[in-house]
Amino acid sequence: VVASNVFARLLYGKSHPYGEPADGTETSVKSITIEDIRRFYETYYRPNNATLIIVGDIEPGTLIAELESAFGSWEEREVPVRLVPAPTPPAHTTIYLVDKPNAPQSQIRVGEIGLPRETEDYYATVVLNQILGGTFNSRINWVLREVKGYTYGARSSFDYRKSAGPFVIAAGVKTSVTDSSIVDVMNELRRIRTEAVQESELNLAKASIIRSLPRNFETVGDIARQIATLVLYNLPDDYFSHLVSNIEAVTAADVQRVAQHYLHPDASVVVVVGDVQSVKEPLQKLGIGPAGGVVLVDDQGNPLDKK
C-alpha cells in the first residue's frame, strides 16, 4: 500500500486528485464533517447526475411504477462540472526510496502517466499489457519469477480512468536483487518497444483476454457493473457486441506502436520501499536519471534529503 500510494503521489503530485488514495488518507478522512457530507450529497446526488441500472427478473411496467413512486419527487438541480487537470509527465526517470529498515523484500513500482478509458488505443494497450505483465505467463513475471527467482509475482496494468490514469509495474522482490529487478523491468520495457511481438505470443495474449470475458457477466451484479462502465466512460450501447472482434483485430504492429507511444523507460517514476542500508548504494550505481542519484522520501512521498 505504501509503495502504491507514494507512487501515485510522486507521479501526479499532491495537488492532483489522482495523487491521493481514492478512499482518502487518515488526515483527510478525520477532517470530514457531517456538514461536508450533507453539502456533497445536496450538490451531486441529483437525478440529472445519476443513472439507475437494474438487472433482474422483473416486469418493466411494475418496475417503472415503483421507480416513479420512489424517485418521482427527486428534484433536478445544476451540478458543478468537476474537471480533472491534465497531469505533467515526468521529464526523466527518477528512483525514489522509502526506508523500511531490515525489510527482507523491496516493493517496487515503475510507471508513468497512462491514458484515459476513452482512447482509440484502448484495445491495443490491453493486448500490450497482457503480453508485458498482465498475467502469470507474461514477460515481466516470467523473467523475474520463473527465470530469475526474484519474486513470487510481478504484474503490470493500465488503470483506465476518465482522465489519464497510471501505467504501473508492481513487484515485491528479495532485497538483495532490488537493483537487478529494476534493470530487468527496464529491459522488458525497452524490448517491447523495439522488437515486434511474435504472432504466437500475440495470439496467446488475445485468446487469454477473450477467454476471461465471460466471468465478468456471471451474476446479475456483474452485469450491472459492466453496464455501469458504459455509462461512466461514455461507451456505445453495442460496446460488448464488438469487444471480442476489436481485441482480435489488434496486430503486432499495433502493439509495438502503442508501446513506443505510451511506455517510456527513460521518463518514468520508480518507487522502492525497502531497507535503505541494503539497497541505496546498489540503486545509485545503476546511474538512472540525469544525476544518477536516489531520492529518499518518507511514506507520504516528501523528500528527506537531496543525496
C-alpha positions as YAML, in Angstrom:
chain: A
units: angstrom
residues:
- id: 1
  name: VAL
  ca: [0.00, 0.00, 0.00]
- id: 2
  name: VAL
  ca: [2.80, 2.42, 0.88]
- id: 3
  name: ALA
  ca: [4.58, 1.83, -2.42]
- id: 4
  name: SER
  ca: [1.41, 2.36, -4.47]
- id: 5
  name: ASN
  ca: [0.38, 5.48, -2.56]
- id: 6
  name: VAL
  ca: [3.83, 7.05, -2.80]
- id: 7
  name: PHE
  ca: [4.00, 6.18, -6.50]
- id: 8
  name: ALA
  ca: [0.70, 7.96, -7.18]
- id: 9
  name: ARG
  ca: [1.73, 10.99, -5.12]
- id: 10
  name: LEU
  ca: [5.06, 11.36, -6.93]
- id: 11
  name: LEU
  ca: [3.63, 10.69, -10.38]
- id: 12
  name: TYR
  ca: [0.68, 13.10, -10.19]
- id: 13
  name: GLY
  ca: [1.68, 15.48, -7.40]
- id: 14
  name: LYS
  ca: [-0.07, 16.50, -4.20]
- id: 15
  name: SER
  ca: [-2.46, 18.91, -5.90]
- id: 16
  name: HIS
  ca: [-3.85, 16.35, -8.39]
- id: 17
  name: PRO
  ca: [-6.78, 14.14, -7.32]
- id: 18
  name: TYR
  ca: [-5.08, 11.06, -8.76]
- id: 19
  name: GLY
  ca: [-2.14, 11.73, -6.46]
- id: 20
  name: GLU
  ca: [-4.25, 10.78, -3.44]
- id: 21
  name: PRO
  ca: [-5.79, 7.41, -2.46]
- id: 22
  name: ALA
  ca: [-9.38, 7.12, -3.69]
- id: 23
  name: ASP
  ca: [-10.60, 6.47, -0.14]
- id: 24
  name: GLY
  ca: [-8.57, 9.34, 1.30]
- id: 25
  name: THR
  ca: [-5.91, 9.46, 3.97]
- id: 26
  name: GLU
  ca: [-6.20, 9.27, 7.74]
- id: 27
  name: THR
  ca: [-5.85, 13.05, 7.91]
- id: 28
  name: SER
  ca: [-8.37, 13.82, 5.18]
- id: 29
  name: VAL
  ca: [-10.97, 11.37, 6.49]
- id: 30
  name: LYS
  ca: [-10.70, 12.73, 10.03]
- id: 31
  name: SER
  ca: [-11.22, 16.26, 8.73]
- id: 32
  name: ILE
  ca: [-14.59, 15.48, 7.10]
- id: 33
  name: THR
  ca: [-17.59, 16.89, 8.95]
- id: 34
  name: ILE
  ca: [-21.26, 15.99, 8.77]
- id: 35
  name: GLU
  ca: [-21.83, 19.32, 7.05]
- id: 36
  name: ASP
  ca: [-19.32, 18.35, 4.35]
- id: 37
  name: ILE
  ca: [-21.26, 15.16, 3.72]
- id: 38
  name: ARG
  ca: [-24.62, 16.94, 3.59]
- id: 39
  name: ARG
  ca: [-23.28, 19.59, 1.23]
- id: 40
  name: PHE
  ca: [-21.77, 17.00, -1.10]
- id: 41
  name: TYR
  ca: [-24.98, 14.99, -1.12]
- id: 42
  name: GLU
  ca: [-27.17, 18.00, -1.85]
- id: 43
  name: THR
  ca: [-24.85, 19.15, -4.63]
- id: 44
  name: TYR
  ca: [-24.11, 15.94, -6.53]
- id: 45
  name: TYR
  ca: [-26.86, 13.44, -5.70]
- id: 46
  name: ARG
  ca: [-29.31, 14.61, -8.36]
- id: 47
  name: PRO
  ca: [-31.30, 12.71, -11.00]
- id: 48
  name: ASN
  ca: [-29.65, 14.69, -13.79]
- id: 49
  name: ASN
  ca: [-26.29, 13.48, -12.46]
- id: 50
  name: ALA
  ca: [-27.25, 9.84, -11.99]
- id: 51
  name: THR
  ca: [-28.02, 6.68, -13.94]
- id: 52
  name: LEU
  ca: [-30.17, 3.95, -12.42]
- id: 53
  name: ILE
  ca: [-29.15, 0.45, -13.54]
- id: 54
  name: ILE
  ca: [-31.38, -2.51, -12.70]
- id: 55
  name: VAL
  ca: [-30.73, -6.11, -13.71]
- id: 56
  name: GLY
  ca: [-33.11, -8.85, -12.63]
- id: 57
  name: ASP
  ca: [-36.33, -10.77, -13.17]
- id: 58
  name: ILE
  ca: [-38.94, -8.02, -13.03]
- id: 59
  name: GLU
  ca: [-41.67, -6.76, -15.35]
- id: 60
  name: PRO
  ca: [-40.80, -3.35, -16.87]
- id: 61
  name: GLY
  ca: [-44.24, -1.92, -16.14]
- id: 62
  name: THR
  ca: [-44.06, -2.90, -12.48]
- id: 63
  name: LEU
  ca: [-40.52, -1.58, -12.22]
- id: 64
  name: ILE
  ca: [-41.34, 1.81, -13.75]
- id: 65
  name: ALA
  ca: [-44.27, 2.28, -11.40]
- id: 66
  name: GLU
  ca: [-42.10, 1.53, -8.38]
- id: 67
  name: LEU
  ca: [-39.36, 3.83, -9.61]
- id: 68
  name: GLU
  ca: [-41.82, 6.68, -10.12]
- id: 69
  name: SER
  ca: [-43.09, 6.18, -6.60]
- id: 70
  name: ALA
  ca: [-39.60, 6.11, -5.10]
- id: 71
  name: PHE
  ca: [-37.86, 8.78, -7.17]
- id: 72
  name: GLY
  ca: [-40.59, 10.87, -8.78]
- id: 73
  name: SER
  ca: [-40.13, 13.78, -6.39]
- id: 74
  name: TRP
  ca: [-36.34, 13.84, -6.73]
- id: 75
  name: GLU
  ca: [-35.50, 17.36, -7.89]
- id: 76
  name: GLU
  ca: [-33.07, 18.21, -10.63]
- id: 77
  name: ARG
  ca: [-30.52, 20.93, -9.98]
- id: 78
  name: GLU
  ca: [-27.50, 22.31, -11.74]
- id: 79
  name: VAL
  ca: [-24.48, 20.17, -10.88]
- id: 80
  name: PRO
  ca: [-20.99, 21.70, -10.99]
- id: 81
  name: VAL
  ca: [-18.64, 20.15, -13.52]
- id: 82
  name: ARG
  ca: [-15.53, 18.80, -11.83]
- id: 83
  name: LEU
  ca: [-12.65, 18.72, -14.29]
- id: 84
  name: VAL
  ca: [-9.51, 16.68, -13.63]
- id: 85
  name: PRO
  ca: [-6.46, 18.72, -14.66]
- id: 86
  name: ALA
  ca: [-4.05, 17.27, -17.20]
- id: 87
  name: PRO
  ca: [-1.06, 15.84, -15.32]
- id: 88
  name: THR
  ca: [2.53, 16.66, -16.23]
- id: 89
  name: PRO
  ca: [4.52, 13.56, -17.20]
- id: 90
  name: PRO
  ca: [8.00, 13.08, -15.73]
- id: 91
  name: ALA
  ca: [10.82, 14.53, -17.84]
- id: 92
  name: HIS
  ca: [13.24, 11.77, -16.87]
- id: 93
  name: THR
  ca: [13.37, 8.63, -14.76]
- id: 94
  name: THR
  ca: [13.98, 9.08, -11.03]
- id: 95
  name: ILE
  ca: [14.32, 6.45, -8.32]
- id: 96
  name: TYR
  ca: [12.56, 7.33, -5.05]
- id: 97
  name: LEU
  ca: [13.39, 5.28, -1.97]
- id: 98
  name: VAL
  ca: [11.25, 4.84, 1.15]
- id: 99
  name: ASP
  ca: [13.09, 3.29, 4.09]
- id: 100
  name: LYS
  ca: [11.70, 0.12, 5.67]
- id: 101
  name: PRO
  ca: [14.54, -0.99, 7.95]
- id: 102
  name: ASN
  ca: [15.50, -4.68, 7.85]
- id: 103
  name: ALA
  ca: [12.83, -5.49, 5.27]
- id: 104
  name: PRO
  ca: [13.52, -8.89, 3.64]
- id: 105
  name: GLN
  ca: [11.81, -7.69, 0.47]
- id: 106
  name: SER
  ca: [11.59, -4.48, -1.52]
- id: 107
  name: GLN
  ca: [8.33, -3.32, -3.01]
- id: 108
  name: ILE
  ca: [8.95, -1.85, -6.46]
- id: 109
  name: ARG
  ca: [6.69, 0.34, -8.58]
- id: 110
  name: VAL
  ca: [7.74, 1.50, -12.03]
- id: 111
  name: GLY
  ca: [5.46, 3.53, -14.25]
- id: 112
  name: GLU
  ca: [4.17, 6.70, -15.75]
- id: 113
  name: ILE
  ca: [1.00, 8.52, -16.73]
- id: 114
  name: GLY
  ca: [-1.03, 6.26, -18.99]
- id: 115
  name: LEU
  ca: [-4.19, 7.07, -20.90]
- id: 116
  name: PRO
  ca: [-7.92, 7.62, -20.31]
- id: 117
  name: ARG
  ca: [-10.56, 4.98, -20.99]
- id: 118
  name: GLU
  ca: [-11.94, 6.97, -23.90]
- id: 119
  name: THR
  ca: [-8.99, 6.36, -26.20]
- id: 120
  name: GLU
  ca: [-8.77, 4.81, -29.62]
- id: 121
  name: ASP
  ca: [-5.75, 2.85, -28.38]
- id: 122
  name: TYR
  ca: [-7.66, 1.03, -25.65]
- id: 123
  name: TYR
  ca: [-7.70, -2.41, -27.28]
- id: 124
  name: ALA
  ca: [-4.08, -2.25, -28.42]
- id: 125
  name: THR
  ca: [-2.88, -1.27, -24.95]
- id: 126
  name: VAL
  ca: [-4.96, -4.03, -23.33]
- id: 127
  name: VAL
  ca: [-3.18, -6.57, -25.52]
- id: 128
  name: LEU
  ca: [0.17, -4.86, -24.95]
- id: 129
  name: ASN
  ca: [-0.28, -5.13, -21.19]
- id: 130
  name: GLN
  ca: [-1.36, -8.75, -21.41]
- id: 131
  name: ILE
  ca: [1.93, -9.56, -23.12]
- id: 132
  name: LEU
  ca: [4.09, -7.40, -20.89]
- id: 133
  name: GLY
  ca: [2.75, -8.10, -17.42]
- id: 134
  name: GLY
  ca: [-0.97, -8.78, -17.35]
- id: 135
  name: THR
  ca: [-0.86, -12.47, -16.40]
- id: 136
  name: PHE
  ca: [1.29, -15.09, -14.70]
- id: 137
  name: ASN
  ca: [2.83, -16.08, -18.04]
- id: 138
  name: SER
  ca: [3.55, -12.53, -19.18]
- id: 139
  name: ARG
  ca: [7.07, -11.37, -19.86]
- id: 140
  name: ILE
  ca: [7.87, -9.50, -16.66]
- id: 141
  name: ASN
  ca: [6.61, -12.22, -14.33]
- id: 142
  name: TRP
  ca: [8.31, -14.87, -16.43]
- id: 143
  name: VAL
  ca: [11.69, -13.17, -16.17]
- id: 144
  name: LEU
  ca: [11.52, -12.06, -12.53]
- id: 145
  name: ARG
  ca: [9.85, -15.17, -11.12]
- id: 146
  name: GLU
  ca: [10.38, -18.13, -13.39]
- id: 147
  name: VAL
  ca: [13.83, -17.34, -14.81]
- id: 148
  name: LYS
  ca: [15.47, -15.34, -12.01]
- id: 149
  name: GLY
  ca: [13.51, -16.42, -8.93]
- id: 150
  name: TYR
  ca: [13.44, -12.85, -7.61]
- id: 151
  name: THR
  ca: [9.75, -12.65, -6.72]
- id: 152
  name: TYR
  ca: [6.52, -14.54, -6.14]
- id: 153
  name: GLY
  ca: [4.79, -12.31, -8.66]
- id: 154
  name: ALA
  ca: [5.18, -9.24, -10.85]
- id: 155
  name: ARG
  ca: [2.40, -7.55, -12.77]
- id: 156
  name: SER
  ca: [1.72, -4.52, -14.94]
- id: 157
  name: SER
  ca: [-1.51, -2.65, -15.55]
- id: 158
  name: PHE
  ca: [-3.08, 0.35, -17.25]
- id: 159
  name: ASP
  ca: [-5.58, 1.99, -14.91]
- id: 160
  name: TYR
  ca: [-8.03, 3.48, -17.41]
- id: 161
  name: ARG
  ca: [-9.98, 6.38, -15.88]
- id: 162
  name: LYS
  ca: [-12.00, 9.38, -17.03]
- id: 163
  name: SER
  ca: [-8.67, 11.18, -17.39]
- id: 164
  name: ALA
  ca: [-5.26, 9.61, -17.92]
- id: 165
  name: GLY
  ca: [-4.73, 7.05, -15.17]
- id: 166
  name: PRO
  ca: [-1.38, 5.46, -14.35]
- id: 167
  name: PHE
  ca: [0.51, 2.66, -16.01]
- id: 168
  name: VAL
  ca: [2.40, 0.76, -13.34]
- id: 169
  name: ILE
  ca: [4.56, -2.33, -12.93]
- id: 170
  name: ALA
  ca: [4.45, -3.78, -9.41]
- id: 171
  name: ALA
  ca: [6.59, -6.43, -7.75]
- id: 172
  name: GLY
  ca: [7.85, -7.47, -4.35]
- id: 173
  name: VAL
  ca: [11.41, -8.80, -4.71]
- id: 174
  name: LYS
  ca: [14.17, -10.08, -2.47]
- id: 175
  name: THR
  ca: [16.14, -7.18, -1.02]
- id: 176
  name: SER
  ca: [19.43, -8.39, -2.48]
- id: 177
  name: VAL
  ca: [18.12, -8.21, -6.05]
- id: 178
  name: THR
  ca: [16.28, -4.89, -5.89]
- id: 179
  name: ASP
  ca: [18.62, -3.20, -8.36]
- id: 180
  name: SER
  ca: [18.75, -6.20, -10.69]
- id: 181
  name: SER
  ca: [14.95, -6.40, -10.76]
- id: 182
  name: ILE
  ca: [14.66, -2.77, -11.84]
- id: 183
  name: VAL
  ca: [17.19, -3.40, -14.60]
- id: 184
  name: ASP
  ca: [15.16, -6.39, -15.83]
- id: 185
  name: VAL
  ca: [11.93, -4.38, -15.78]
- id: 186
  name: MET
  ca: [13.52, -1.58, -17.80]
- id: 187
  name: ASN
  ca: [14.94, -4.10, -20.25]
- id: 188
  name: GLU
  ca: [11.49, -5.58, -20.84]
- id: 189
  name: LEU
  ca: [10.02, -2.13, -21.40]
- id: 190
  name: ARG
  ca: [12.68, -1.38, -23.99]
- id: 191
  name: ARG
  ca: [12.34, -4.77, -25.65]
- id: 192
  name: ILE
  ca: [8.61, -4.49, -26.25]
- id: 193
  name: ARG
  ca: [9.20, -1.03, -27.73]
- id: 194
  name: THR
  ca: [11.92, -2.12, -30.13]
- id: 195
  name: GLU
  ca: [11.05, -5.71, -31.05]
- id: 196
  name: ALA
  ca: [7.81, -6.77, -32.71]
- id: 197
  name: VAL
  ca: [6.00, -9.48, -30.76]
- id: 198
  name: GLN
  ca: [5.75, -12.89, -32.38]
- id: 199
  name: GLU
  ca: [2.38, -13.91, -33.79]
- id: 200
  name: SER
  ca: [2.21, -16.89, -31.42]
- id: 201
  name: GLU
  ca: [2.66, -14.65, -28.37]
- id: 202
  name: LEU
  ca: [0.18, -12.12, -29.75]
- id: 203
  name: ASN
  ca: [-2.46, -14.77, -30.42]
- id: 204
  name: LEU
  ca: [-1.98, -16.32, -26.98]
- id: 205
  name: ALA
  ca: [-2.46, -12.93, -25.31]
- id: 206
  name: LYS
  ca: [-5.63, -12.16, -27.28]
- id: 207
  name: ALA
  ca: [-7.07, -15.61, -26.62]
- id: 208
  name: SER
  ca: [-6.38, -15.24, -22.90]
- id: 209
  name: ILE
  ca: [-8.19, -11.89, -22.78]
- id: 210
  name: ILE
  ca: [-11.19, -13.24, -24.69]
- id: 211
  name: ARG
  ca: [-11.44, -16.39, -22.55]
- id: 212
  name: SER
  ca: [-11.55, -14.24, -19.41]
- id: 213
  name: LEU
  ca: [-14.53, -12.15, -20.54]
- id: 214
  name: PRO
  ca: [-17.43, -14.47, -19.54]
- id: 215
  name: ARG
  ca: [-16.55, -14.27, -15.84]
- id: 216
  name: ASN
  ca: [-17.41, -10.56, -15.97]
- id: 217
  name: PHE
  ca: [-21.07, -11.48, -16.58]
- id: 218
  name: GLU
  ca: [-21.64, -14.41, -14.21]
- id: 219
  name: THR
  ca: [-24.12, -12.74, -11.84]
- id: 220
  name: VAL
  ca: [-26.73, -10.01, -12.11]
- id: 221
  name: GLY
  ca: [-24.40, -7.82, -10.06]
- id: 222
  name: ASP
  ca: [-21.60, -8.44, -12.55]
- id: 223
  name: ILE
  ca: [-23.88, -7.50, -15.43]
- id: 224
  name: ALA
  ca: [-24.94, -4.29, -13.68]
- id: 225
  name: ARG
  ca: [-21.31, -3.35, -13.08]
- id: 226
  name: GLN
  ca: [-20.47, -3.90, -16.75]
- id: 227
  name: ILE
  ca: [-23.38, -1.71, -17.82]
- id: 228
  name: ALA
  ca: [-22.15, 0.94, -15.40]
- id: 229
  name: THR
  ca: [-18.85, 1.10, -17.29]
- id: 230
  name: LEU
  ca: [-20.75, 2.06, -20.44]
- id: 231
  name: VAL
  ca: [-22.29, 4.99, -18.59]
- id: 232
  name: LEU
  ca: [-19.19, 6.06, -16.70]
- id: 233
  name: TYR
  ca: [-16.92, 6.11, -19.75]
- id: 234
  name: ASN
  ca: [-19.44, 7.14, -22.41]
- id: 235
  name: LEU
  ca: [-19.10, 3.89, -24.33]
- id: 236
  name: PRO
  ca: [-21.61, 2.95, -27.05]
- id: 237
  name: ASP
  ca: [-24.54, 0.67, -26.24]
- id: 238
  name: ASP
  ca: [-23.16, -2.01, -28.58]
- id: 239
  name: TYR
  ca: [-19.69, -1.92, -26.98]
- id: 240
  name: PHE
  ca: [-19.82, -5.50, -25.71]
- id: 241
  name: SER
  ca: [-21.13, -6.78, -29.04]
- id: 242
  name: HIS
  ca: [-17.88, -5.71, -30.70]
- id: 243
  name: LEU
  ca: [-15.46, -6.29, -27.81]
- id: 244
  name: VAL
  ca: [-14.17, -9.66, -29.00]
- id: 245
  name: SER
  ca: [-13.72, -8.59, -32.61]
- id: 246
  name: ASN
  ca: [-11.90, -5.43, -31.52]
- id: 247
  name: ILE
  ca: [-9.48, -7.47, -29.43]
- id: 248
  name: GLU
  ca: [-8.98, -9.94, -32.28]
- id: 249
  name: ALA
  ca: [-8.20, -7.07, -34.67]
- id: 250
  name: VAL
  ca: [-5.10, -5.94, -32.74]
- id: 251
  name: THR
  ca: [-1.90, -6.64, -34.69]
- id: 252
  name: ALA
  ca: [1.75, -6.95, -33.71]
- id: 253
  name: ALA
  ca: [2.34, -3.58, -35.34]
- id: 254
  name: ASP
  ca: [-0.40, -2.07, -33.15]
- id: 255
  name: VAL
  ca: [1.28, -3.43, -30.03]
- id: 256
  name: GLN
  ca: [4.66, -2.01, -30.96]
- id: 257
  name: ARG
  ca: [3.14, 1.33, -31.94]
- id: 258
  name: VAL
  ca: [1.38, 1.84, -28.60]
- id: 259
  name: ALA
  ca: [4.40, 0.54, -26.70]
- id: 260
  name: GLN
  ca: [6.54, 3.20, -28.33]
- id: 261
  name: HIS
  ca: [3.91, 5.86, -27.71]
- id: 262
  name: TYR
  ca: [2.93, 5.13, -24.10]
- id: 263
  name: LEU
  ca: [5.91, 3.36, -22.49]
- id: 264
  name: HIS
  ca: [8.93, 5.50, -21.65]
- id: 265
  name: PRO
  ca: [11.55, 3.71, -19.53]
- id: 266
  name: ASP
  ca: [13.69, 6.85, -19.63]
- id: 267
  name: ALA
  ca: [10.87, 9.07, -18.32]
- id: 268
  name: SER
  ca: [9.25, 7.11, -15.51]
- id: 269
  name: VAL
  ca: [8.76, 7.17, -11.77]
- id: 270
  name: VAL
  ca: [10.45, 4.36, -9.85]
- id: 271
  name: VAL
  ca: [9.48, 3.84, -6.21]
- id: 272
  name: VAL
  ca: [11.25, 1.37, -3.94]
- id: 273
  name: VAL
  ca: [10.09, 0.64, -0.39]
- id: 274
  name: GLY
  ca: [12.85, -1.31, 1.30]
- id: 275
  name: ASP
  ca: [15.87, -1.32, 3.58]
- id: 276
  name: VAL
  ca: [17.89, 1.80, 2.73]
- id: 277
  name: GLN
  ca: [21.10, 0.40, 4.18]
- id: 278
  name: SER
  ca: [20.94, -2.57, 1.82]
- id: 279
  name: VAL
  ca: [19.55, -1.11, -1.40]
- id: 280
  name: LYS
  ca: [20.54, 2.56, -1.65]
- id: 281
  name: GLU
  ca: [24.11, 2.09, -2.87]
- id: 282
  name: PRO
  ca: [23.25, -0.59, -5.48]
- id: 283
  name: LEU
  ca: [20.43, 1.62, -6.76]
- id: 284
  name: GLN
  ca: [22.77, 4.60, -7.05]
- id: 285
  name: LYS
  ca: [25.20, 2.50, -9.08]
- id: 286
  name: LEU
  ca: [22.51, 1.99, -11.72]
- id: 287
  name: GLY
  ca: [23.06, 5.61, -12.75]
- id: 288
  name: ILE
  ca: [19.39, 6.15, -13.53]
- id: 289
  name: GLY
  ca: [18.26, 9.74, -14.02]
- id: 290
  name: PRO
  ca: [20.11, 12.90, -15.00]
- id: 291
  name: ALA
  ca: [22.28, 12.89, -11.88]
- id: 292
  name: GLY
  ca: [22.25, 9.14, -11.30]
- id: 293
  name: GLY
  ca: [21.02, 9.69, -7.75]
- id: 294
  name: VAL
  ca: [18.39, 8.19, -5.49]
- id: 295
  name: VAL
  ca: [15.87, 10.48, -3.78]
- id: 296
  name: LEU
  ca: [14.97, 9.50, -0.22]
- id: 297
  name: VAL
  ca: [11.33, 10.19, 0.63]
- id: 298
  name: ASP
  ca: [9.03, 9.44, 3.55]
- id: 299
  name: ASP
  ca: [5.91, 7.29, 3.37]
- id: 300
  name: GLN
  ca: [3.96, 10.28, 2.03]
- id: 301
  name: GLY
  ca: [6.42, 10.96, -0.80]
- id: 302
  name: ASN
  ca: [8.00, 14.01, 0.85]
- id: 303
  name: PRO
  ca: [11.76, 14.40, 0.18]
- id: 304
  name: LEU
  ca: [14.05, 13.72, 3.13]
- id: 305
  name: ASP
  ca: [17.33, 14.89, 1.63]
- id: 306
  name: LYS
  ca: [18.98, 15.75, -1.69]
- id: 307
  name: LYS
  ca: [21.61, 13.00, -1.78]
...
